């Protein structure tokens, strides 16, 4: 099960090294999918899908790109003043400049975290398994609540049918 929204910085700061890499990849994937135009702006590309952007990132990012990517990752889980999550789905077509200018104060509050996480993100993105993990996450998020749910319901019905058939056979044989 994937956690869609959580306190990214707190979770990242309080986890072990293995989980830290997974959290970074997971949040990075969500940021590519939720803010595709801004992610394209960061890489200097146009209309690339999350899979292509992930491939670019796994070929290496510089410190400035890493910091910008972390800012997108922070926006995925940004909370409002009343502690509810900010709406992000309407911002998928916002440019990097637009998103960053609207959230400048928030980024200023997290300046130290952004730099620290950016250097860790650079390391994680150069890992040999990173791209396959991001591709798996993109696929999972793209199908979230889709085909997998239908398959599990079919399995449930087949299981119930098998149990009913087994019980019927048992009672008929017992007579």
N, C-alpha and C positions, 0 to 999 in steps of 0.2 A: 504494500500500500504506500502510495506517495503522499507526503504531507505537502499540500499546495501552498499554504502560507503559514509562516511561523516567524519568530523573532530571530532573524538570520544572524546578526552579530552576537547575540547572547548564546545561541546554540553553537556557533562556531568557536567562540571563546571558551566554552565549557566542555568541549568534546576531546576525545583522544585523537591521535594523529591519523589513524585509519578513517575515522568518521569525518574528520576535517576535510579530507580530499573529496569524499563523497558529497558532503554538504556544498563545497565549492562548485563541483560539477553540476549538481542538481540545481542550485540557484543560478548558475551561469546558463544552463539550458532554458530555464524558465524565462530569464531575461531576454534571450535570443527570440523566444517564441512570443513573448508579450510585447516587446518593443523592436520589431524587425527593422523599421525605418531608422531608428536611432542606432541600432547595431550596425546597419549598413553604413551610416554616417561615420561611425568610429573606424571602420575598416576602409573607408573611402570607396565603397562599392555602391551599386544600385540594384535593388530588387533581387538580391540573393536570398535564398531560403535559409532557414536555420541550419540545415545540414551543411550547406556550402560555407556559411559563416563559421561553423564549428571547425571545419577543415582549415580555413584561414587562421583561426585562433590557435589551432594545434600545431601550426607551422611556426608559431612564435609570435608574441606580441611585445611591443616595447612598453616601458613604464607608463607612459602617458595613455596608451590604449588600455593597459591593464587597469589604471585608475578610473578611466571612463566606464569600462565594463563593470567594475565594482559599483560604481554609482548606479548603473542600471540595475544591478543585483539588489541594491538597497531599496530602489523604488518598487521592486516586486512586493516587498513586505512593509512598505511605509505605513505607519499608523497615523491617524488623524488625532486631533486634540482630545477627542472623546475615547481614544484608545481602540477604535474600530479601524479595520484596514481601509486604506484609501482605495478608491476605485481606479483600476488601471486598464481595464479592457477598452475603454474609449480612447486611450492614448496610444494605441498601436501604430497609428500613422503620424504621430508627433515626431518631429525631428529631434536630434540630439540637443541642438541649441535650445529649442523650445522647452524640452523636458528639464534641462539643466538650469535654465534661467528661472523657471517656475519653482525649482526646489533648491536654489542656492543656499538659503539659510540652513536647510536640513543637511546639506553636504558640508557646510562650515562646521556644524556641530559634530560631525563624524569624520573630520579631516584626518585625524590620527589613525582611526580604524581603516579608512580608505587606503592609506599608504601601506599599512601593514598587510591587509588582505590582498592588495594588488600584487605585492611581491610573492605572496603564497600562490596566488592565482597563476602568475607566470610560471612558477615551478610545476604546478599541477597540469597546466596545459601542455607542457613538454613531455609528460609521461607517455609511454608507448601505448598504454591502454585507454588513454583519455578519449580519443576520437570514437572508439567503439562504444564506450560508456555514454558519451553525449548522444550518439546516434540512437542508442537504446532508450535513453530518456526522452528524446524528441519523439520517437515512435510511441512510447508509453503515454506521454502527455497529449499527443495528437489523437490517440485512441481512448483517452480517459473517458470512461462511461460509455464506450462504443461497443465494438465487436466482442471484447472480452466478457462483457456483461451478458450478452446473448448466449455465448458459449457456456457460461456457468449456469444459466437458467436451463439450457438444454440438458446439461449434465444432471442437474437437480431433478428434472422430470424423468429422465431415463433411470436415475437411481430410485426414485419413488415407484416407477413402473416395475422395476426389478424386485423391489421389496414386496409390492402388492402381488406380483406373480408368484414369488416364493411363498408368501403366506397362503395364497390360494392353493398352491400345490400341496403344502403341508397339511392344511385342513382337509382337502380331498383325500389325501392318502391316509389320514388318521381315521376316517370313516370306515 
